[in-house]
Amino acid sequence: MNKADKICVVLIIAASILIYLPLFITDRINEGKAKEAIVRYRDREILKIDLKQDKVYHVSGTLGDVKIEVKDEAIRVEKENSPYHLCSRQGWVKDASRPIICLPNDIVVDIEVKDGASSSDDAVIR
């Protein structure tokens, strides 16, 4: 391994750390805050779910009924009708940065952090 190879390895490691650092920081900032899941069907919000309540929900997707389960502030698609069952294989999700996407059923489950600020405001101009 020559000097150029060592520099390349160091740069790749540094780039990897810089890419994942914002995700790690955001996860630590949102830890302990109240979260809710937004279920969308074809880009239309159909259900808001409080993640503090353990419950099972049923929504209608393109291919039929989609069963969504909430337990211990985590959410998953438990049962759905799709060729490979990819959305139910995603498992439990707690992070706001990791949505559950069920393309054959046109269902998307996003976790959002509840805070006092309005969600429609992106910036404050003075």
C-alpha positions in Angstrom: 0.0 0.0 0.0 1.6 3.2 -1.1 1.1 6.8 0.2 -1.7 7.6 -2.3 -3.7 4.5 -1.2 -3.4 5.5 2.4 -4.7 9.0 1.6 -7.6 7.6 -0.4 -8.6 5.3 2.5 -8.5 8.2 5.0 -10.6 10.4 2.7 -13.2 7.6 2.3 -13.4 7.1 6.0 -13.7 10.8 6.6 -16.4 11.2 4.0 -18.3 8.3 5.5 -18.3 9.9 8.9 -19.4 13.3 7.5 -22.3 11.6 5.7 -23.7 9.8 8.7 -22.9 12.5 11.3 -26.1 14.6 10.6 -28.3 11.5 10.9 -26.7 10.6 14.2 -27.1 14.2 15.6 -30.8 14.4 14.4 -31.6 11.1 16.1 -30.1 12.3 19.4 -31.9 15.6 19.2 -35.3 13.9 18.6 -34.8 11.3 21.3 -37.5 11.5 23.9 -39.7 13.9 21.9 -43.3 12.9 21.1 -43.7 11.3 17.7 -46.6 10.6 15.4 -46.9 8.5 12.2 -48.6 9.9 9.1 -50.1 7.3 6.8 -50.6 8.5 3.2 -52.4 6.8 0.4 -51.4 8.2 -3.1 -49.9 11.3 -1.5 -53.1 12.0 0.5 -53.0 11.9 4.3 -55.5 9.3 5.5 -54.4 8.6 9.1 -52.4 10.2 12.0 -51.2 7.8 14.6 -49.8 8.6 18.0 -46.9 6.3 18.7 -47.5 6.3 22.4 -50.6 4.2 22.1 -50.2 0.5 21.3 -52.8 -0.3 18.7 -53.5 -2.1 15.4 -54.9 0.0 12.4 -56.3 -1.1 9.1 -56.2 1.1 6.0 -57.2 0.3 2.4 -54.4 0.2 -0.2 -54.5 -0.4 -3.9 -54.2 -4.2 -3.5 -56.4 -4.5 -0.4 -56.2 -4.1 3.3 -53.0 -3.0 5.0 -52.5 -3.9 8.7 -50.4 -1.4 10.6 -49.2 -2.2 14.2 -47.9 0.2 16.8 -46.1 -1.1 19.8 -43.5 0.4 22.2 -43.3 3.7 20.2 -42.4 1.7 17.1 -44.5 1.1 14.0 -44.6 -1.6 11.3 -46.7 -2.9 8.5 -47.7 -6.3 9.8 -49.7 -7.7 6.9 -50.4 -6.5 3.4 -51.2 -7.9 0.0 -48.3 -7.4 -2.4 -46.2 -9.8 -4.6 -43.1 -9.9 -2.4 -44.4 -8.5 0.9 -41.5 -6.0 1.0 -43.2 -3.4 3.2 -44.0 -6.0 5.9 -40.4 -7.2 5.7 -39.1 -3.7 6.7 -39.9 -4.5 10.3 -40.2 -2.1 13.2 -39.4 1.5 12.6 -38.7 4.1 15.3 -36.6 6.7 13.4 -38.2 9.8 11.8 -35.6 9.4 9.1 -36.7 6.0 7.9 -40.2 5.8 6.3 -42.1 2.6 5.5 -42.9 2.6 1.8 -45.3 0.1 0.3 -45.3 0.9 -3.4 -47.7 -1.9 -4.6 -50.3 -0.6 -2.2 -49.5 3.1 -2.7 -49.1 3.5 1.1 -46.3 5.5 2.8 -45.9 5.6 6.6 -43.7 8.6 7.8 -42.8 9.3 11.4 -42.7 12.9 12.3 -41.5 14.6 15.5 -44.2 16.6 17.2 -43.0 20.0 18.3 -44.7 23.3 19.1 -43.7 25.0 15.8 -46.0 25.0 12.8 -45.0 22.4 10.3 -45.8 24.6 7.3 -43.1 27.2 8.3 -39.7 26.5 6.8 -38.0 29.7 7.8 -38.5 32.9 9.8 -37.6 36.1 8.0 -37.1 39.3 10.0 
